[in-house]
Structure formats: C-alpha cells, structure tokens
Amino acid sequence: MPPDQEASWAQPRDVTSVDECYFYHTMDIPGHGTVRGDWDLRGREAAYLGNVDFRGKRVLEIGTASGFLCFFMEAMGAEMFAYDLSDQHDWDVVPLAGVNYDDYIAQSRRLTRRLNNGYWLAHKAFRSQAKVMYGTAYDVPGGMGRFDIATFGSVLLHLRDPFLALQRVTAHIDDTVIVTDLFPRFEGPLLSLVERFSASRLSRFLPRAGSREPNDTWWILSPALVSEYLRILGFENTRVSFHQQLFGGRKVKLFTVVGRRSGPAARQGVRA
C-alpha cells in the first residue's frame, strides 16, 4: 500500500431508472418506492452495526453494495465514505482447477456495474453527501485520509485473505472497527464449544475440489477469530453480539464484532 498514493473519489453517476440497477439490499428509495434485494436489514440496522453511535464520526464503509447501510449511518449523523469494487475489479474467485472463469468474471463485472448504478440512484434520491472510491480491500490508497470508524458488512467471508484486508483498512482507522459476518447454523455452536475448551481460534475453508464450489466464498470465520484479528491489529477492546436478518425472505443468524482501540493507539492509529 503506497503511503503517498493519492485518493481518487468517484464522480457521481447519473442513474434514473431502477431497470439499470441491481440491489443487494431491500430499500425504500424516495421517488422509486421499495426495491427488493437479497438482504432485508430494515428495522435491524443498528443490531447489524453493533449498536455503535455514529454521530459526528468519519466512517469508511468497506463493501457498500447498494448503499443501504451507508445512507443509514449518514442519517445517524456520520460523514460517510464508501469503498467497493467497480466493474473494473474482480471478486476473489476461487481458482478451481479445470474451471474456465472467463464467462463468470464477465457476468460478475456486468452485475457489479448494475450494483454500482443502484448505489448512485439511491445516493441521488437520498440527497446523500457520501463520497465513493472504487478498488479492492487489499489496495486502499494511503492518501485517502483518516477515519474514526470502519465497517465490514458480510465482506470477509468473500476474501482470500481476510486478515490482510483488515490490516490494510485498519491502518486508516483511529478508533473503531465493526465486522459483521455469518454465524453458521450448525458449525457455529460447535466452533464456539471447541474454542472455549481448547483456546483455539477457528475458521473453516469452504471451497471443495470435488464439488467445485463455492467459487466466490472462502471462509467460515468464528467471532473469536475475528476478535483476535482485531486485537492483533490494535483494537484491544472487543465486543461480540448476535442478531437475525432476512436473506431471501428467511431468517439468518449473524454476529457482529466491535473492536476499539485504547490508549495512545486510539489517537495515533497503527500503520500497515
């Protein structure tokens, strides 16, 4: 991560039709009504974000998608900076042997452009002042400035190297990191039990050569492991909470880890 690399904030995109968009989140957008997405977090946003107070805070949101949480935090008094992939960037695709991903990558880039369109349509409708930058979580520009809070909403499970992403992003964060991820229905209790009695910090690697899937999800991370990641990176005070959200109309259990710096590091940050 070049420390002198300049930040380049994206110019707003003029999108007027929901037909040009893909929405990751269900949203109630002024002038457009309710648009349906994969996740419906309405009414449970605070739980998803660890019940953190955003008033007066500079917040860097990693993986803003449709911007639902970005605009929620802005409404709560935050100065928002959103960061995400554009159609010039690729997901961390699992390189399964014998699989030609050319068509998949081309399709995902088209979908990402429509996702970015959805963000900009909502950005205009909400009269948002949020700034947006595009790139990967591994390559956050050194010149983008300092922030009070960073959020990772269901991002780490899709990254080949979740710790590196946290390291690169938290180099810009002075106070708090919020990580939300899936708490698996069956593995979750078992992971917690094993960790409790072994002092281990566990994850499970998801891709399987035999089934050749999944191709875009890498990990099941335990709350204890995410907490340990954050403590290693200087966010010594961690708190874990659990909540349910709607995915495809069904309830899904998630966990949120809130990590906070203490002492001089809270003012100075930790450089990567």
C-alpha positions in Angstrom: 0.0 0.0 0.0 2.0 3.1 -1.2 1.7 5.7 1.6 1.8 8.6 -0.9 -0.8 7.1 -3.3 -3.5 9.8 -3.9 -7.1 9.0 -3.2 -9.4 9.4 -6.2 -13.0 9.8 -5.2 -15.5 8.7 -7.9 -17.7 11.2 -9.7 -21.4 10.7 -9.1 -23.1 8.6 -11.8 -26.5 9.9 -13.2 -28.8 6.9 -13.0 -32.5 7.5 -13.2 -34.1 4.0 -13.7 -34.2 1.0 -11.4 -34.1 -1.1 -14.5 -30.4 -0.2 -14.8 -29.7 -1.4 -11.3 -29.2 -4.4 -9.2 -29.9 -4.1 -5.5 -28.1 -6.2 -2.9 -30.4 -4.7 -0.1 -34.1 -4.1 0.0 -34.5 -0.4 0.2 -37.3 2.2 0.4 -36.0 4.9 -2.0 -37.6 8.3 -2.3 -39.3 8.6 -5.7 -38.9 5.0 -6.5 -40.6 3.1 -3.7 -39.5 -0.2 -2.3 -36.9 -2.1 -4.4 -36.2 -5.7 -3.5 -32.7 -7.1 -2.8 -31.1 -10.2 -1.4 -30.8 -8.9 2.1 -33.5 -7.0 4.1 -32.0 -5.2 7.1 -34.7 -2.7 7.5 -35.5 -2.1 11.2 -32.4 -4.1 12.3 -29.7 -1.8 11.0 -28.4 -0.9 14.5 -28.0 -4.5 15.5 -26.2 -5.3 12.3 -23.8 -2.4 13.1 -23.2 -3.4 16.7 -25.3 -0.6 18.1 -22.5 1.9 17.7 -23.1 5.7 17.8 -22.2 7.3 14.5 -22.9 10.9 15.4 -20.1 13.2 14.2 -17.9 10.3 13.1 -16.0 9.9 9.8 -16.9 6.4 8.7 -15.3 4.2 6.0 -17.7 1.5 4.8 -16.0 -1.4 3.0 -18.3 -3.1 0.6 -21.1 -0.6 0.4 -23.0 -2.5 -2.3 -26.4 -0.7 -2.8 -25.5 1.8 -0.1 -28.3 0.9 2.3 -26.1 1.0 5.4 -24.1 3.9 4.1 -27.3 6.0 3.9 -28.5 4.7 7.3 -25.2 5.7 9.0 -25.3 9.1 7.3 -28.9 9.6 8.6 -27.5 8.8 12.1 -25.1 11.7 11.8 -22.0 10.2 10.2 -19.8 11.7 7.5 -19.7 8.8 5.1 -17.0 7.4 2.8 -17.9 4.3 0.8 -15.5 1.8 -0.7 -16.3 -1.0 -3.1 -15.5 -2.9 -6.2 -16.4 -1.4 -9.6 -16.7 -3.2 -12.9 -13.0 -2.7 -13.4 -12.2 -5.0 -10.4 -12.8 -8.8 -9.9 -14.0 -10.7 -6.9 -11.6 -13.1 -5.2 -12.7 -16.0 -7.3 -11.6 -19.5 -6.0 -9.2 -20.8 -8.8 -10.7 -24.3 -9.0 -8.6 -26.4 -11.4 -10.3 -27.1 -14.7 -12.8 -24.3 -14.4 -12.8 -21.6 -17.0 -14.0 -18.4 -15.3 -13.9 -16.1 -18.2 -17.7 -16.1 -18.6 -18.3 -15.9 -14.9 -15.9 -12.9 -14.5 -17.5 -11.1 -17.4 -21.0 -11.7 -15.9 -19.9 -10.6 -12.4 -18.5 -7.4 -13.9 -21.8 -6.6 -15.6 -23.6 -7.3 -12.3 -21.2 -5.1 -10.4 -21.8 -2.2 -12.7 -25.6 -2.6 -12.1 -24.9 -2.7 -8.4 -22.9 0.5 -8.6 -25.8 2.0 -10.6 -28.2 1.1 -7.7 -25.9 2.9 -5.3 -25.8 6.1 -7.4 -29.6 6.1 -8.0 -30.2 5.8 -4.2 -27.4 8.3 -3.5 -29.2 11.0 -5.6 -32.6 10.1 -4.2 -31.5 10.4 -0.6 -29.5 13.6 -1.4 -26.5 11.9 0.1 -23.2 13.7 0.6 -21.3 10.4 0.9 -18.1 10.1 -1.1 -17.3 6.9 -3.0 -14.0 5.2 -4.1 -13.5 2.0 -6.0 -10.9 -0.6 -5.5 -10.1 -3.8 -3.7 -9.8 -4.0 0.1 -6.2 -5.0 -0.3 -5.2 -1.8 -2.1 -6.7 1.0 -0.1 -4.8 4.2 -1.1 -2.5 5.6 1.5 -3.6 9.1 0.7 -7.3 8.6 1.5 -7.0 10.1 5.0 -8.0 9.1 8.5 -11.4 7.8 9.8 -12.9 7.2 13.1 -14.8 4.0 12.2 -14.6 1.3 9.5 -17.3 -1.2 8.8 -17.1 -4.6 7.1 -20.6 -5.9 6.4 -20.5 -9.6 5.2 -17.3 -8.9 3.4 -14.5 -11.1 5.0 -16.0 -14.4 4.0 -15.6 -13.5 0.4 -11.9 -12.6 0.6 -9.0 -14.9 0.0 -7.0 -13.1 2.8 -9.4 -11.5 5.3 -6.6 -10.6 7.7 -4.7 -8.7 5.0 -7.8 -6.7 4.1 -8.3 -5.8 7.8 -4.7 -4.8 8.1 -4.8 -2.6 5.1 -8.0 -0.9 6.0 -7.4 -0.5 9.8 -4.2 1.4 9.1 -6.6 4.3 8.4 -8.8 3.9 11.4 -8.3 5.8 14.7 -11.0 4.3 16.9 -13.4 1.6 16.0 -13.8 -1.4 13.6 -17.2 -3.1 13.0 -17.2 -6.6 11.4 -20.4 -8.4 10.7 -20.4 -11.9 9.2 -22.4 -15.1 9.0 -22.8 -17.3 12.1 -23.4 -20.7 10.6 -26.5 -22.5 11.9 -24.7 -25.8 12.5 -21.0 -25.1 12.7 -21.4 -22.0 14.8 -22.2 -23.7 18.2 -19.5 -26.4 17.5 -16.9 -23.8 16.8 -17.8 -21.9 20.0 -17.6 -25.1 22.0 -14.2 -26.2 20.6 -12.8 -22.7 21.1 -14.0 -22.5 24.7 -12.2 -25.7 25.7 -9.1 -25.5 23.5 -8.3 -21.8 23.5 -8.2 -22.1 19.7 -9.4 -19.5 17.2 -11.0 -21.4 14.3 -12.1 -20.9 10.8 -13.3 -23.3 8.1 -12.2 -23.3 4.5 -15.3 -23.6 2.3 -14.2 -24.5 -1.3 -14.1 -28.2 -2.2 -12.3 -29.6 -5.2 -14.8 -32.5 -5.5 -17.9 -30.4 -5.8 -16.1 -27.4 -7.4 -18.0 -25.0 -5.2 -18.4 -22.4 -3.9 -16.4 -20.2 -6.2 -16.8 -16.8 -4.5 -16.9 -17.6 -0.8 -13.8 -18.7 1.1 -14.3 -18.9 4.8 -16.5 -19.5 7.8 -14.9 -17.3 10.5 -15.7 -17.6 14.1 -16.4 -14.5 16.3 -13.5 -15.4 18.5 -11.1 -15.4 15.5 -12.4 -12.1 14.2 -12.0 -10.7 17.7 -8.4 -12.0 17.8 -7.7 -10.4 14.4 -8.8 -7.0 15.6 -6.8 -7.3 18.9 -3.7 -8.2 16.9 -4.2 -5.0 14.8 -4.5 -2.8 17.9 -8.2 -2.8 18.6 -7.8 -4.3 22.1 -11.4 -3.9 23.4 -13.8 -6.2 21.5 -17.4 -7.0 22.0 -19.5 -9.6 20.2 -23.2 -9.6 19.6 -25.6 -11.8 17.7 -28.7 -10.9 15.6 -31.0 -12.2 12.9 -31.5 -10.7 9.5 -33.6 -11.6 6.4 -31.9 -13.2 3.4 -34.1 -14.2 0.6 -37.1 -14.0 3.0 -35.7 -16.4 5.6 -34.0 -15.6 8.9 -30.3 -15.9 9.1 -28.1 -15.6 12.2 -25.1 -13.2 12.0 -22.5 -12.0 14.5 -21.0 -8.5 14.9 -17.7 -7.8 16.4 -17.0 -4.2 17.5 -13.3 -3.6 18.2 -12.0 -0.4 19.8 -8.5 1.0 20.3 -7.4 2.0 23.8 -4.6 4.3 25.0 -2.3 6.2 22.7 -3.1 3.9 19.7 -6.6 5.2 19.7 -5.2 8.6 18.8 -2.3 7.6 16.6 -3.6 4.5 14.7 -1.5 1.6 13.6 0.3 1.8 10.3 0.5 -1.2 7.9 
